């Protein structure tokens, strides 16, 4: 992880502010119908990062458990005042990894997607870029993620498991 990296974000009412202390592992542009429903938009843009690299600057989030298509659910962290969704923890990645809503970052332009996923259910008027990978469903991480990101993900999951006694 890079010690000089910093990116800040927060909710609409400014009650909750956070800082990323490392670059994201990988950024998904998800076109699944669940993300469309949850965001009220055509897709969700999530930057995956180790939770230990999310530093709270002010406020606290409230965690809301919601269903997901996988059946494992997700834990959405929202501002208790304006209820904006800031990040989620999905069943597959667990609490060690946060899926930061890129739109909540102060400079969201700095975090373009690395891949577009679930494109089989994208809105028909959304045009996909040929400059980034796009897959119909999900994908094998080993085929798309950089080695460094895979190593960070593994270390984060192992550290969380050791800490929680799992």
C-alpha positions as CSV (number, residue, x, y, z in Angstrom):
1,X,0.0,0.0,0.0
2,X,1.1,3.5,-0.7
3,X,1.6,5.7,2.4
4,X,1.2,8.9,0.5
5,X,-2.2,8.1,-1.1
6,X,-5.2,10.0,0.2
7,X,-8.8,10.5,-1.2
8,X,-11.6,11.9,0.8
9,X,-15.4,11.6,0.6
10,X,-18.6,11.7,2.5
11,X,-22.3,12.0,2.5
12,X,-24.5,14.8,1.1
13,X,-25.1,16.6,4.5
14,X,-21.5,16.3,5.5
15,X,-22.2,14.5,8.7
16,X,-20.1,11.6,7.7
17,X,-16.6,12.1,6.2
18,X,-14.0,9.5,5.4
19,X,-10.6,9.1,3.8
20,X,-9.1,6.3,1.8
21,X,-5.5,5.7,2.8
22,X,-4.6,3.4,-0.1
23,X,-5.7,3.2,-3.8
24,X,-8.7,0.9,-4.4
25,X,-8.0,-2.7,-5.1
26,X,-10.3,-2.7,-8.2
27,X,-13.3,-0.6,-9.4
28,X,-16.5,-2.3,-10.7
29,X,-19.2,-0.7,-12.8
30,X,-22.0,-3.1,-12.1
31,X,-25.1,-3.2,-14.4
32,X,-27.0,-5.9,-12.6
33,X,-30.7,-5.2,-11.9
34,X,-30.1,-5.3,-8.1
35,X,-27.6,-2.5,-8.3
36,X,-30.0,-0.6,-10.6
37,X,-32.8,-1.0,-8.0
38,X,-30.6,-0.1,-5.0
39,X,-29.2,3.0,-6.6
40,X,-32.2,4.1,-8.6
41,X,-29.7,4.5,-11.5
42,X,-28.5,2.5,-14.5
43,X,-25.5,1.0,-12.7
44,X,-23.4,1.2,-9.5
45,X,-19.8,2.2,-9.4
46,X,-18.0,0.6,-6.5
47,X,-14.3,0.9,-5.5
48,X,-13.2,-2.1,-3.5
49,X,-10.7,-1.4,-0.7
50,X,-9.6,-2.9,2.6
51,X,-11.7,-1.6,5.4
52,X,-8.5,-0.9,7.4
53,X,-7.8,1.7,4.6
54,X,-11.0,3.6,5.3
55,X,-10.4,6.2,8.0
56,X,-13.3,7.9,9.5
57,X,-12.8,11.7,9.7
58,X,-16.2,12.7,11.2
59,X,-19.5,11.0,12.1
60,X,-20.4,7.4,12.2
61,X,-22.3,5.3,9.7
62,X,-25.3,3.1,10.4
63,X,-25.3,-0.4,9.0
64,X,-28.4,-1.6,7.3
65,X,-28.7,-5.2,6.2
66,X,-30.4,-5.6,2.8
67,X,-31.0,-8.6,0.5
68,X,-28.9,-9.3,-2.5
69,X,-29.3,-11.5,-5.6
70,X,-26.7,-13.9,-4.3
71,X,-28.9,-14.6,-1.2
72,X,-26.0,-13.7,1.1
73,X,-27.1,-10.1,1.6
74,X,-25.1,-7.0,2.0
75,X,-24.5,-4.6,4.8
76,X,-24.9,-1.0,3.6
77,X,-23.3,1.8,5.6
78,X,-25.3,5.0,5.4
79,X,-25.2,8.4,7.0
80,X,-27.6,8.4,9.9
81,X,-28.8,12.0,9.0
82,X,-29.2,12.0,5.2
83,X,-29.3,8.2,4.7
84,X,-26.9,8.4,1.8
85,X,-25.2,5.0,1.0
86,X,-21.4,5.4,1.4
87,X,-20.2,1.7,1.1
88,X,-21.3,-1.9,1.5
89,X,-19.9,-5.2,2.7
90,X,-21.1,-8.0,0.4
91,X,-21.4,-11.6,1.6
92,X,-18.6,-12.9,-0.7
93,X,-16.0,-10.3,0.4
94,X,-17.1,-10.0,4.0
95,X,-16.4,-7.2,6.4
96,X,-12.7,-6.9,5.5
97,X,-13.5,-5.3,2.2
98,X,-15.6,-2.1,1.6
99,X,-17.3,-1.4,-1.7
100,X,-17.1,2.4,-1.6
101,X,-19.7,4.2,-3.7
102,X,-17.4,6.2,-6.0
103,X,-19.9,9.0,-6.3
104,X,-19.4,9.8,-2.6
105,X,-15.7,10.6,-3.2
106,X,-14.8,14.3,-3.5
107,X,-13.0,13.5,-6.8
108,X,-15.0,10.6,-8.3
109,X,-13.4,11.2,-11.7
110,X,-10.1,9.9,-10.3
111,X,-11.6,6.4,-9.9
112,X,-12.8,5.1,-13.3
113,X,-14.0,1.5,-13.6
114,X,-11.5,-1.3,-14.2
115,X,-14.3,-3.5,-15.5
116,X,-18.0,-3.5,-16.4
117,X,-19.9,-6.4,-15.0
118,X,-23.3,-7.9,-15.5
119,X,-23.6,-6.2,-18.8
120,X,-26.2,-8.7,-20.0
121,X,-28.7,-6.7,-17.9
122,X,-27.5,-3.2,-18.7
123,X,-29.9,-0.7,-19.9
124,X,-30.1,-0.9,-23.7
125,X,-29.2,2.8,-24.2
126,X,-25.9,2.5,-22.1
127,X,-23.0,2.3,-24.5
128,X,-20.0,0.3,-23.2
129,X,-16.4,1.5,-23.8
130,X,-14.1,-0.8,-25.7
131,X,-11.2,0.6,-23.6
132,X,-12.1,-1.6,-20.6
133,X,-13.1,-5.2,-20.1
134,X,-16.8,-5.9,-20.0
135,X,-18.4,-9.3,-19.0
136,X,-21.9,-10.6,-19.2
137,X,-22.0,-11.7,-15.5
138,X,-19.3,-11.9,-12.9
139,X,-15.7,-13.0,-13.7
140,X,-12.6,-14.8,-12.3
141,X,-10.6,-12.2,-10.4
142,X,-7.4,-13.9,-11.3
143,X,-8.0,-13.0,-15.0
144,X,-8.5,-9.3,-14.4
145,X,-7.1,-8.1,-11.1
146,X,-3.4,-7.0,-10.9
147,X,-1.3,-9.4,-8.7
148,X,-0.7,-6.6,-6.1
149,X,-4.5,-6.2,-5.7
150,X,-5.0,-9.9,-5.3
151,X,-2.3,-10.1,-2.7
152,X,-3.8,-7.1,-0.8
153,X,-7.2,-8.8,-0.9
154,X,-5.9,-12.1,0.5
155,X,-3.9,-10.3,3.2
156,X,-7.0,-8.3,4.3
157,X,-9.2,-11.4,4.5
158,X,-6.5,-13.3,6.4
159,X,-6.0,-10.4,8.8
160,X,-9.7,-10.1,9.5
161,X,-10.1,-13.8,10.0
162,X,-7.2,-13.9,12.5
163,X,-8.5,-10.8,14.3
164,X,-12.0,-12.2,14.6
165,X,-10.9,-15.7,15.5
166,X,-12.6,-17.2,12.4
